[in-house]
Amino acid sequence: MKIAVVGLGYVGMPLAVALAKYGSVVGYDVNQIRVQGLKDGWDSNRELRQDILCTTSCEFTCDIADIKNADIYIVTVPTPIDENNEPDLRIIKSATKALGTLIETGNIVIYESTVYPGVTEDICGKILVQESGLKSGVDFVLGYSPERINPGDEVHTVENITKVVAAQTDEAADLLVELYGQMNGGNIFKAKNIKTAEASKAIENAQRDINIAFINEVTMLLNKMGLSAHDVIDAARTKWNFLPFTPGLVGGHCIGVDPYYLAKSAIDVGHQPDVILAGRKINDGMGAYVAQRIDYFLGSDRQNKDILILGFTFKENINDIRNTKVIDIINELTSYGYNVDVHDPQAVPEDVQSEYGIDILSALSKGKTYDCVTLVVNHVSYTEMSVSNISALLKAKSGSKAVIYDIKGIWKDLDFPEIISYETM
Ligand SMILES: NC(=O)c1ccc[n+]([C@@H]2O[C@H](COP(=O)([O-])OP(=O)(O)OC[C@H]3O[C@@H](n4cnc5c(N)ncnc54)[C@H](O)[C@@H]3O)[C@@H](O)[C@H]2O)c1
């Protein structure tokens, strides 16, 4: 069977390349630069190595005509939220509309984009029917298989994680089991129906968001008591059933977004999603909280204080800057009047400039020192820094101490000199 993957981002591209080991796959994306990069063996997301891209049998195209004769379409386009935190389905709808003009009797259309229950059948299915004139569940069949991969995670990949699948017919569901099972050794869970599979993905990410929000709230109250959340968690995690989440920012394309999809579907059925939205509120406020703590540590004379933020990406060891909450810290500190420099060894400075309008440093300027160094993202290069490397970034002051604010707690066991005040969450 010929497979077409629609959307070649973090989800679609590794999937297309993995499936191409077993059959004919064409990957289609509207972004010409992305497609040209992949053809040249360059993955701007740094998920796949050049040698893998150069040897894959997967074809990459930005011409939709090239996917016309596929038997199976797999849709992996973005599903973001808008400025009101409402699901923004414009991209998935427009990709679906384009597919509606291509599909033929016998085709299967599988969605992998994260959505709320009902989007695949009640929204996308209807668009496909309108555009194709075919009958859903009869002439063509819908399927849904949520994606669980995690950017930068080399352990949990499309080829080894359990895949949930569902389809409108038993026959199609069995075909999905076979299709995805060949990639991951048959590690497939067949969900009862499409809405169940859609809901399973939404609750997985909402649960993670709420767990982090709980720890973030606990952090705020512990900090007020003069206790470190990292120290308290180290003690608590020795209990067998304690969930060892750690405090921090929640950004990116999934955890900070998907709970709003679940909340929207809750409201649609007349249920007020109090816990889900409370988690979102706490996590969305963490950038401001971090800035307020820095302000508290530094005290007065904001205009003459220099702060270095270490890390800009939404999580460690990747270059993904989508929906990073580090920008909230920077905006808040700048509004207080502080001078803020930002360093990230992974983020692409041009991308940060075009998306957020700020310049970041890829290398630390030699000799420049700061009143406060704030570690926000635990990139491996930061975890490897020595006491002398870190101390060299701080101003040697008489009177008040320079501050290290290590929100990830990665340097908490280092011995800093007396003239430095080490703070963590
Ligand atoms: N990134 C992750 O780790 C992850 C994990 C699980 C689920 N998801 C979900 O998977 C979906 C895709 O996420 P992603 O991170 O791969 O997004 P992404 O932004 O990395 O990639 C999406 C790609 O789709 C392309 N695209 C946009 N409109 C298109 C169209 N009409 N036709 C063809 N291509 C089009 C974009 O150019 C882009 O290259 C989202 O719903 C997301 O929530 C993502």
The ligand as an SDF file (V2000), in Angstrom:
LIG
                    3D

 44 48  0  0  0  0  0  0  0  0999 V2000
    6.1190   17.5270   18.7290 N   0  0  0  0  0  0  0  0  0  0  0  0
    5.7780   16.4950   19.4290 C   0  0  0  0  0  0  0  0  0  0  0  0
    6.5950   15.9280   20.0960 O   0  0  0  0  0  0  0  0  0  0  0  0
    4.3630   15.9530   19.4290 C   0  0  0  0  0  0  0  0  0  0  0  0
    4.1060   14.8270   20.1990 C   0  0  0  0  0  0  0  0  0  0  0  0
    2.8480   14.2820   20.1620 C   0  0  0  0  0  0  0  0  0  0  0  0
    1.8570   14.8600   19.3890 C   0  0  0  0  0  0  0  0  0  0  0  0
    2.1210   15.9870   18.6680 N   0  0  0  0  0  0  0  0  0  0  0  0
    1.0480   16.5320   17.8470 C   0  0  0  0  0  0  0  0  0  0  0  0
    1.3380   16.2220   16.4980 O   0  0  0  0  0  0  0  0  0  0  0  0
    0.9160   17.2890   15.6350 C   0  0  0  0  0  0  0  0  0  0  0  0
    2.0900   17.7980   14.8250 C   0  0  0  0  0  0  0  0  0  0  0  0
    3.0640   18.3120   15.7180 O   0  0  0  0  0  0  0  0  0  0  0  0
    4.5550   18.6120   15.2690 P   0  0  0  0  0  0  0  0  0  0  0  0
    5.2930   18.8880   16.5170 O   0  0  0  0  0  0  0  0  0  0  0  0
    5.0430   17.5610   14.3480 O   0  0  0  0  0  0  0  0  0  0  0  0
    4.3420   19.9660   14.4640 O   0  0  0  0  0  0  0  0  0  0  0  0
    5.4290   20.7130   13.5520 P   0  0  0  0  0  0  0  0  0  0  0  0
    5.0680   22.1370   13.5720 O   0  0  0  0  0  0  0  0  0  0  0  0
    6.8020   20.2800   13.9300 O   0  0  0  0  0  0  0  0  0  0  0  0
    5.1750   20.1150   12.0980 O   0  0  0  0  0  0  0  0  0  0  0  0
    4.0040   20.2450   11.3980 C   0  0  0  0  0  0  0  0  0  0  0  0
    4.3490   20.3350    9.9250 C   0  0  0  0  0  0  0  0  0  0  0  0
    3.1140   20.4220    9.1980 O   0  0  0  0  0  0  0  0  0  0  0  0
    3.3260   21.2950    8.1030 C   0  0  0  0  0  0  0  0  0  0  0  0
    2.0410   21.7660    7.6040 N   0  0  0  0  0  0  0  0  0  0  0  0
    1.2740   22.7930    8.0440 C   0  0  0  0  0  0  0  0  0  0  0  0
    0.1560   22.8810    7.3050 N   0  0  0  0  0  0  0  0  0  0  0  0
    0.2080   21.8950    6.3920 C   0  0  0  0  0  0  0  0  0  0  0  0
   -0.6490   21.4800    5.3570 C   0  0  0  0  0  0  0  0  0  0  0  0
   -1.8100   22.0940    5.1310 N   0  0  0  0  0  0  0  0  0  0  0  0
   -0.2850   20.4400    4.5830 N   0  0  0  0  0  0  0  0  0  0  0  0
    0.9090   19.8180    4.7950 C   0  0  0  0  0  0  0  0  0  0  0  0
    1.7640   20.1570    5.7800 N   0  0  0  0  0  0  0  0  0  0  0  0
    1.4150   21.1900    6.5570 C   0  0  0  0  0  0  0  0  0  0  0  0
    4.2240   22.3760    8.6590 C   0  0  0  0  0  0  0  0  0  0  0  0
    4.8840   23.0600    7.6160 O   0  0  0  0  0  0  0  0  0  0  0  0
    5.1600   21.5770    9.5600 C   0  0  0  0  0  0  0  0  0  0  0  0
    6.3480   21.1940    8.8910 O   0  0  0  0  0  0  0  0  0  0  0  0
    0.2830   18.3140   16.5490 C   0  0  0  0  0  0  0  0  0  0  0  0
   -1.0850   18.0770   16.6560 O   0  0  0  0  0  0  0  0  0  0  0  0
    0.9350   18.0420   17.8840 C   0  0  0  0  0  0  0  0  0  0  0  0
    0.1530   18.4580   18.9860 O   0  0  0  0  0  0  0  0  0  0  0  0
    3.3560   16.5330   18.6700 C   0  0  0  0  0  0  0  0  0  0  0  0
  1  2  1  0
  2  3  2  0
  2  4  1  0
  4  5  1  0
  4 44  2  0
  5  6  2  0
  6  7  1  0
  7  8  2  0
  8  9  1  0
  8 44  1  0
  9 10  1  0
  9 42  1  0
 10 11  1  0
 11 12  1  0
 11 40  1  0
 12 13  1  0
 13 14  1  0
 14 15  2  0
 14 16  1  0
 14 17  1  0
 17 18  1  0
 18 19  2  0
 18 20  1  0
 18 21  1  0
 21 22  1  0
 22 23  1  0
 23 24  1  0
 23 38  1  0
 24 25  1  0
 25 26  1  0
 25 36  1  0
 26 27  1  0
 26 35  1  0
 27 28  2  0
 28 29  1  0
 29 30  1  0
 29 35  2  0
 30 31  1  0
 30 32  2  0
 32 33  1  0
 33 34  2  0
 34 35  1  0
 36 37  1  0
 36 38  1  0
 38 39  1  0
 40 41  1  0
 40 42  1  0
 42 43  1  0
M  CHG  2   8   1  16  -1
M  END
$$$$
